[in-house]
Amino acid sequence: MTPMAANLSNKEMNELAAYFSRQKPSAPTHKSAPESVAAGPKLTQQYNCVQCHGPALLGQQHIPRLAGQQYDYVLAQLRKFRAHARADLDGNMTAATEPLTEKDIEVLADYVAGLNPL
């Protein structure tokens, strides 16, 4: 992103931010497995997902929305955070994912991918 944004003026960045902030997420196409729907809410509480991403996992302030994100994306990002292959600003995601098992990651990704972001 840096090479594309390097020559943007503040006005252009503000216009882009305003444009993207007006976009509405589409309804999820992913159908979560019933066992993920059953286990997902408990895992989001247990691992404090709802503390930062909000009770409906819709994000807040600078913390992104999880609800309705693509399954493969969420799966890959959780694995990268746990492996310390992806960094976050304050290290909270790395710390939050360290105790996750592979099964926990799969269930969480499946669960959040099926949530309606609207």
Order of alpha helices (4+ residues) and beta strands (2+ residues): alpha-alpha-alpha-alpha-alpha-alpha-alpha
